[in-house]
Amino acid sequence: MQRRRLLACAALLPMLAACAGKDEVHHVRGHVFGTQVEVSIYGPSEEEAQRQGAAVLREFDRLHHKYHAWQPSQLTALNDAIARGEPFEADEEMVGLLRSAAELSARSGDTFNPAIGRLIRLWGFQKNDIGAGGPSSSDIDRLVKANPRMADLHFDGHRITSSNRSVMLDLGGYAKGYALDRAAQILRQARVKAALVNVGGNMIALGQPGARPWTVGIRDPRGPDTVARVALHDNEAIGTSGDYERYFMKDGKRHAHIIDARTGQTVDLVASVTIITSGGADAGLRSDGNSKPLFVVGPQGWCEMAQRLGLKEAMLIDAQGKVYATPAMMARTYQESKNGESVRGCTAARNG
């Protein structure tokens, strides 16, 4: 399957180099979290940019191995302890990450639910090569009735227990956002002038590369073109949840890796959701996690969910290719043509 991503339009415009003097944008690329990553660093020295980018990639590798959902990791060790009904001694980082995930799960009415790792595995998404399979209805019903939730986790200092042994944590929809925040912290400590970090289409911006901000494109989930372009400013993050990277087709139906925990079924009414978050030390984390509830509730409920989560800037593209956006997102994006379909406003989302 062709891998499609939200890409930086490193359309930093031809005049950027002339305006910037000796400063240029240097790129450091790698592959982690099962996807392509790119660190774009603005400054005068290629050598220094490579050194800073390498530090970010080392941090990504650490997080990848710590929070991997099916290869041996600290997360799988926690899941094994939960399955045995035993407590697990975690570290401060893991406790903080899981607490924040539990808070978002509660705010979203469990439409964001990293506790459904067993369902994700049942559907065949906890492996590198996804086959055109699909579980039986009885197996799905069994796991839905078990009702694993983040609220089943209990924290006592660094000790984690679960009141439900069916909980299996999968942070595939959260860890990439946390990685963006860690990258931003590393680069700020290195005092970079500006940077754009891209983890499989989730991005965070630091500073501004010369006279203009970073510009990124929101990709058409069914083609190579962009639906819209947006300027990304300092400490703003953009995240997309889509049905086009990890999925399989069966009997003419697309089954993507985003699952509605309430039904146990894959979501087929939405092609992608893109949100922009800003401020604080967790903009990346919020850009990753907060897009999932909007995707799960779909075209009928996403506006209300955006309001519930305090999201001002959000865009949804449904399975038929129709584009919907909050007023704030419409105001800051340059809309491309979309097969004659107009962008439809979402009036329910207000300033958060």
WOKA-V979615 format. One record per backbone hydrogen bond with DSSP energy under -1.0 kcal/mol. NH is the residue of the N-H (numbers start at 1). CO is the residue of the C=O. Records with the same first field share a line. If there is no record, write none. Layout:
NH->CO, CO
This chain:
10->8
11->9
12->10
16->13
19->15
20->16
23->20
24->43
26->41
28->39
30->37
32->35
35->32
37->30
38->198
39->28
40->196
41->26
42->194
43->24
49->45
50->46
51->47
52->48
53->49
54->50
55->51
56->52
57->53
58->54
59->55
60->56
61->57
62->58
63->59
64->60
65->61
66->62
67->63
75->66
77->73
78->74
79->75
80->76
81->77
82->78
83->79
84->80
85->82
86->81
88->160
90->158
95->91
96->92
97->93
98->94
99->95
100->96
101->97
102->98
103->99
104->100
105->101
106->102
107->103
108->104
109->106
110->105
116->113
117->168
120->116
121->117
122->118
123->119
124->121
125->120
133->131
140->136
141->137
142->138
143->139
144->140
145->141
146->142
152->149
153->150
154->161
156->159
159->156
160->88
161->154
163->152
167->164
168->115
170->114
174->171
175->171
178->174
179->175
180->176
181->177
182->178
183->179
184->180
185->181
186->182
187->183
188->184
189->185
190->186
191->188
192->187
195->206
196->40
197->204
198->38
199->202
200->36
202->199
203->238
204->197
205->236
206->195
210->208
214->232
216->230
217->7
218->228
220->225
223->220
227->218
228->218
229->334
230->216
232->214
235->205
236->233
237->277
238->203
239->275
241->273
243->271
248->255
250->253
253->250
255->248
257->246
260->265
263->260
264->260
267->258
271->317
272->317
273->241
274->315
275->239
276->313
277->237
279->235
286->282
287->283
288->284
289->285
290->286
292->289
295->291
296->292
297->293
298->294
301->298
302->298
305->301
306->302
307->303
308->304
309->305
310->307
311->306
315->274
316->324
317->272
318->322
319->269
321->318
324->316
325->344
326->314
330->326
331->327
332->328
333->329
334->229
336->227
341->338
344->323
346->325
